[in-house]
Amino acid sequence: MEEKKGLSTTAYGGVNGDDYIPYVPVEKAMPELTLVSILIGCFFAIVFGAANTYLGLKVGMTIAAGIPAAILSTTFLKGIFKRNNILEANMIQSMSSMGESLAGGLIFIIPAVIVLGMDLKLTTIIAVGVLGGLLGILFVIPIRRYLTVEEHGKLIYPESMATAEVLVNSSAGGSGFKNMMMGVAGGGFYKLLSGGFMLWGESPTWAIKGLPGSVFGIDAVASLVGVGYIVGIEIASYMFAGALVASFGLAPLIKYIGANSSVALFPATKLIAEMSPGEISKFYIKYIGAGAVAAGGAISIIKSMPTIVKSFKAALGGIGAKAKANASHSRDTDLPITWVVGGAVLVFVLCWIMPSIVATGPLGAILGIICAFFFAVVSARIVGLIGTSNNPISGMTIASLLVIAGVLRASNIIGNEGMLAAIISGAIVCVATAVAGGVAQGLKVNFIVGGTPKKVQVGMFIAVAASTAFIGMIILMLAKQYGIGSDQVPAPQANLMAMIVKGVMEGQLPWTLVIIGIVLGVMCELMKIPVLPFALGLYLPINLSSGVLIGGIIRVLVDKKFKKNEEQLKVQTEKGVLTASGLVAGDALMGIVIAVFAFLEVNIGFGPKLLGDTLASSPWLSSVFLAILVFLFYRYTIKADKVK
């Protein structure tokens, strides 16, 4: 069979999902879940999990695993094992992303046990990681076809498509590989100069005179420009609209109302008049954003409920011999639906019978499972919009904690017992939510390249089980050596979660802010505005949304330039997407290199010393270099290639 040189344009839409022909067609048999792919996948899951745990708690940064793992897996298979099997490489990158997702889910909340002055055991971390990871994988199964097949072309999954492009072009080579590597080189070099050498800042911001409390900024990073180009202007615009409401509507309103207040307004302990825009966002707007995300999630689940029910029925019907016979002719198979139900029951039983390890109690276990299902579905859909790197796990965890802690308090499960139960239940939800996002992203890649969902799901759980203990050991090591909440290990999310749980248990939480967010979400739905993109813009900093918007604008300009030549437009669009995927990959790979220097405590940031603190931190300097990156990306993309 002749080697294909890249993904077809139908990988991005234009056809019904059921009619899409994957890169490796069904009739071409290739091994996937092999001993080699399992061993390498577990190794990468442990490495990325350990790195993200350390960096997330100590340095305040994390590393996206999917794209770097796609490059590394192809390199390992080709260079060491002399195998060019894209499905094995896909298995490895899918397993690798589990380490990253698991680490993110655990470090967001589990250290809150220590912050609240209670003892945290390694066995507890392992149990939370394994049980939450199991739920995160299983709860995506009923909606897998809906998200990846039925929503094909509607949910873009930008990082999934970038990963798929990396796998395909690394495997096939050709002009597509050249375009992608140009993006990798550009994104990596830009990241080295800005995030490594610190010649300019990565998040220039400007205070708006005459509008106290407001701030405008741009995340001047290559990866967001790439993501914006891939997702397009529509999603980017909805996100930016939410950011505008937060930064130029809510923040100035809060500042205006509280400017003359002589007392601190809960949950802050500082006068609003003395607050920076960032502090207003942290103490007030974050809760509004969390409410909007929760509302968007609820609306999304209600809308997809018919499909979920249909998936359950189809899966239950698939237990029969006839369905098994049909499935043998297709790779479009998942783990049995009985595993989903059985897994939820197993988690509940284990939480109940192991109180010394998983101290949720039966009520906390039920609440955790319900919230895990809810936000696993939400997370799986959100990564279809903006990718896992920007998935607001903390916002969904906050919403979960509000519900769990509130119900526990209403049931008179209070004090240390209630706070511990809330944190452990919330941690299971947080892990499930983070893992579900990684699973959905991996399954989209799998759909594009032509792997078997069932085999990838098995590989993912093996990776979760293999990496949990290592992540737990690093959390406890850092806690013992430095202390959670110290300058060396600030763990900001875990401290926030501890504050929320304590606030609920003591009857002090800003429910009004959460309800405002819910109302804004409902308002968007009534106005036919997609709720989740708007809610994400509301919750995330405006810097991020504006960075994505720039990429979307470049896509519009490219489309406009070639709109009169449809064939040429397809060629240039493919070139732009490949280059944008490279920008994302290059940013991520160089982020790993910079993280290694941070881990070794080697300071390569000579920018402030070379240029002076004022110039190196100038937002205008950042803007100039971002403009140069955008211009070069645009010029390279519109340079006409031959029509195939």
Secondary structure, 3 states (H helix, E strand, C coil): CCCCCCCCHHHHCCCCHHHCCCCCCCCCCCCCCCHHHHHHHHHHHHHHHHHHHHHHHHHCCCCCCHHHHHHHHHHHHHHCCCCCCHHHHHHHHHHHHHHHHHHHHHHCCCCHHHHCCCCCCHHHHHHHHHHHHHHHHHCCHHHHHHHHHHCECCECCHHHHHHHHHHHHHHHCCHHHHHHHHHHHHHHHHHHHHHHCCCCCCCCEEECCCCCCCEEECCCCHHHHHHHHHHCHHHHHHHHHHHHHHHHHHHHHHHHHHCCCCCCCCCCCCCHHHCCHHHHHHHHHHHHHHHHHHHHHHHHHHHHHHHHHHHHHHHHHCCCHHHHHHHCCCCCCCCCHHHHHHHHHHHHHHHHHCCCCCCCHHHHHHHHHHHHHHHHHHHHHHHHHHCHHHCCHHHHHHHHHHHHHHHHHHCCCCHHHHHHHHHHHHHHHHHHHHHHHHHHHHHHHHHHHCCCHHHHHHHHHHHHHHHHHHHHHHHHHHHHHCCCCCCCCCCHHHHHHHHHHHHHHCCCCCHHHHHHHHHHHHHHHHCCCCHHHHHHHHHCCHHHHHHHHHHHHHHHHHHHHCCCCHHHHHHHHHHHHHHHHHHHHHHHHHHHHHHHHHHCCCCCCCHHHHHCHHHHCCHHHHHHHHHHHHHHHHHHHHCCCCCC
